[in-house]
Amino acid sequence: MRVGCPKEIKNREYRVGITPASAASYARNGHDVLIESGAGVESGFPDDEYAASGAEIISEASELWERSDMIVKVKEPMQAEYTFMREDQTIFTYFHFAANRALTEACLRSKATCIAYELVEEPWGLPLLQPMSEVAGRMSVLMGSFYLGRNVGGSGVLPTGVTGVAPAKILIIGGGTVGANAARIAAGLASMVVITDVSHKRLEYLSEILPFNCVSIYSDENSTEREVRSADIVIGAVLLRGGAAAPKLLTREHLRTMRPGSVYVDVSIDQGGMAETSRPTTHDDPIFVEEGIVHYCVANMPGAYSRTSTIALSNATIRYGIEIANRGALEACRGNAAIARGLATCDGCLMVAAVAEAFGMQAVCADQEAVINKL
């Protein structure tokens, strides 16, 4: 199989879908690897490292897409890439369809087989979402802390505090991978940390693993209103499995109760955002102010720390990518339930119920196995 890795064209997306080490792994399994020239440079991987790993360097994105049986990316195809997708092609990347109807419709029109990183699911969790959730969770506190500075529009509260002055309060809504990693970093800054979740089992786990300056609280409307009011930084870290859009847990009324210049970091923005006021931003223009609150809603946060993120993501995706390349997408789905759960579109069919619900479309996921076996 010809496995292609194009250069990412999303704003300030510096990650790359395949590292030279991963390229060598595909090559050892008998696959031809095509890398767009310059695809890895921003992650510290020049073309000659890919060439030394057995990859062919392709100068034009259109040629790479045309020659590739399987595309391995980081972020969803952008509008300029929609016409490159085709029926006999597998695309393996993050999609986050529920936040993007145009992308969903383009993938369905193309009849490409789209396998979404964020939907691949093992019994123990989401293996391809976890590494980027770790990066985004840790990064969320760094970004929130930076934009709390008065010189960039924040309230001027130093997250660490100083002698005789209390540190910032950081509220983290959602106790999954993003939330737990955010809490660790926030605790390390000596901030006052509150993390909320709706699972008592998860709260018990968080209480056991997090430092004493982290308080875990059951999430409901009353606790959200109370904790938001006194927070200097709020981090939205809620994920609904199955590709569903993020719930809108923060309203304008919540934000109006906060100190002006406080910061909201929406890590859930890939799935539509967790606040009523959220909208995607870019690394070029990362913040906006609504209701006096600084919003940081960059949809590809880990792209800023591209080398760390690329290596972590590639380490997670390579074994699934090789299985798909070795067996073909549908055979891999038939033989591996985790990959099958990641199958989002195939032959013009939408396979994800939550996405169908978000856009009022028809999904066939109720009989996904039958569809896979038929194709």
Residue, then its C-alpha position, 0 to 999 in steps of 0.5 A: m500500500r502507498v501511505g502518504c503524509p501531506k504537510e498540514i495546512k491548518n493555521r499554525e499546525y506544526r505537527v506532522g502525521i508520520t515521523p521518520a521512525s514511523a516511516a521506517s516502520y511502514a517501509r519494513n512492513g512492505h509499504d511505500v511511504l510518500i512524504e510531502s516535502g517540508a511536512g516534518v520541518e516544523s517538528g524538527f524532521p527534515d526531508d533527508e531524515y525521511a529519505a533515510s528512512g525509506a520514504e519518497i519525498i513528493s513536492e506537490a500535495s496534489e500528487l501525494w494525495e493522488r498517489s496515496d492509497m492511505i493518508v495519515k495526517v494530524k488534523e482534519p482535511m481543510q477545504a482546499e483538500y476536499t477535492f483530493m479525497r476519493e472513493d478508494q482512499t483511506i484517511f486516518t487522522y483527527f476529524h471531530f466531525a460534530a463541529n464541522r458540517a462542511l467537512t462531514e458532507a465533503c467526506l461523505r461526497s468523496k466516499a472515502t473511508c475515514i477513520a477518526y483518531e478520536l473515535v478509535e476506542e479500546p476497552w480501557g480508553l481512547p488511545l489516540l486521543q489520550p496523548m494530545s489530551e495530555v498535551a492540551g491539558r498541560m498546555s491549558v494552564l500555561m496559556g491561561s496563566f500567560y493571558l492572566g497577565r494584565n499586559v495581555g488583557g488579563s486581570g493581573v493575578l499571578p497564578t503562583g501568588v507571592t508571600g502574603v498574597a493568595p495565588a490564583k484559583i483555577l477551576i477545571i471542568g471535566g476530570g478526564t485526561v485533559g482535566a487531570n493533566a491540567a490539575r497536575i500543572a496547576a497544582g505545581l504552580a501552587s494555585m488553588v485548584v478545583i476540578t469537577d466531574v459527574s462521575h463519583k468513581r472518577l472523583e475518587y480516583l482524582s482525590e487519590i492521585l492529585p496533590f492536596n491543593c486540588v479539591s475534587i467536587y461533583s459537577d452540577e449547576n449549583s457547584t458550577e455557578r459557585e466555583v466559576r464566580s471565584a475562579d481566575i482561570v476556568i478550563g473547559a475539559v469535557l469530552l463526550r465519547g462517540g464524537a458528540a458535540a461538547p455540552k454547553l455548560l458555561t453560559r453568559e450569565h456564568l461569565r458575567t459573575m467572574r472578575p473582569g480579565s479572568v481567563y477561559v481556556d476551552v480545550s473542548i473547542d474541537q468538539g464545538g466548545m463548552a461555553e455559550t460564548s466559545r468560537p474557534t480561534t487560531h494561533d495567529d489570533p488566539i484570544f477574544v473577549e466576551e463578557g469581560i472574560v479573555h477566551y482562549c479557544v485555539a482548536n489545535m493547541p498541541g500544534a504549538y509544541s509540535r515536536t513533543s506532540t508529533i512524537a507522542l501522537s506517532n507513538a500512539t497511532i503507528r500500530y493501528g496505522i500499520e494494521i490498516a495498511n497491512r490488512g486494508a481498512l475494512e479488513a482491519c475493522r473486521g479484525n480489530a474492534a478498536i479500529a472499527r469504532g473509529l470508522a466514521t464514513c465509508d462508501g458515502c455512509l455516515m457511521v457515527a450516531a452522534v454526528a448524525e444527530a448533531f446535523g440531522m443526518q441519517a447514520v447506519c452505525a446501529d448496524q455497523e458490523a453488517v455494513i462493514n461485512k457487506l462492503 
